[in-house]
């Protein structure tokens, strides 16, 4: 798989997108914050300087003589009205531009700021403050002062504007330096972060590659291998989950193998009997009774095969989830009485005593045919393993929210070590006897499946030589 299509690439790409967005946002915020701070401090210094100059004695002569022209490029001008004309007092004369609206506001008593561009293309920040010189003696002659002449008397001016200006080159230089630094630093940081992201993603996803390699090496023929788990994080839980899945697959595969082996073994026996009986019968001419006996043997083995195949199909449908069930209200007492008609005849033929115990009038919701199959299988087992002269009883009682059908016999019983396995497929507690009776070890497995698919369960209590009791618990229907 190419790197572009890997999770590492997507993880690193998203990481760089998020980081780049954050860096650009931070850079823009830093730039605007620094610009605002520098300009604000610059305006504050201009205002403080203007206030300082406004309190200076002989400010008119000082400004006119240019004594305030410093190396930092500071300019100072005084504006006042004389004979309805705006007069500028500055060492630079008319070469210093000014903002008329700003000056008018300052003369009117309002401080203001403005940024202008000089003839040299230099940005100049101006601060204009109201200025009222001390002493308001009337002028003699009332003529306005002129630039280059003697400085006007402060008493001649009632209201003026003091304008202080400084170039903003240092601020622009600092901001441009910051921009250059960010333009170089941000891409460099993204490149370094991208390399680090690839390294970290590769290191973080290394266990995933190991899990993938191990999973690819696990084959159907050998599901015993497991993925090594070295951590308790998300990848550790993933590996543990995959191990659990592989374990379930291994168990299912073993069950499938065992099922196939047992089914083949069960089918081999009747087929071998049919083949041997037919071959032996056809070797030479025989009497009609011999032919009849051979056909009866073949018919019995064919019936046994048919029963086994039906049971296998039932279990196969159950495993695939394609079993068709028709749920309806079923009166268990009535169903057991219907089944007893056939069972009583079989019990009499074998010399068994069949009887009913307590039969409550209980209703469940289920598939009547499947429930009948469940109870017939249990009754059939009871008849097979109960010797002549024994007894079989059926009872139905209510236990909480469950209807309990109990089938009790006085047969050979089940050993304690076999009780845990009697519901497993193809399991025989007495293999020799069940073979003679035609059992394949699937009846009780089917019984358990039918009980579970109806939301119930099946339990067994047994003592060797005294008999067994199979109890089926089914939810009552209200």
Buried (B, 14 or more C-beta within 10 A) or exposed (E): EEEEEBEBBEBBEEBBEEBBEEBEEEBEEEBEEBBEEBBEEBEEBBBEBBBEBBEEEEBBBBBBEEEBBEEEBBBBBBBBBBEEEBBBBBBBEEEBBBBEEBBBBBBEEEBBBBEBEBEEEEEBBBBBBBBEBEEEEEBEEEEBBEEEEEBBBBEBBEBBBBBBBBBBEEBEEEBEEBEEEBEEEBEEBBEEBBEEBBEBBBEBBEBBEBBEEBBEEBEEEEBEBBBEBEEEEEBBEBBBEBBEEBEEEBEEEEEEEEBEEBBEEBBEBBEEBBEEBBEEBEEEEBEEEEEEBBEEBBEBBBEBBEBBEEBBEBBEEBBEEEBEEEEEEBBBBEBBEEBBEEBBEBBEEBEBBBEEEEBEEBBBBBBBEBBBBBBBBBBBBBBBBBEEEBBBBBBBBEEEEBBBBBBBBBBBBBEEEBBEEBBBBBBBBBEEEBBEEBBBBBBBBBBBBBBEBBEBEBBBBBEEEEBBBBBBBBBBBE
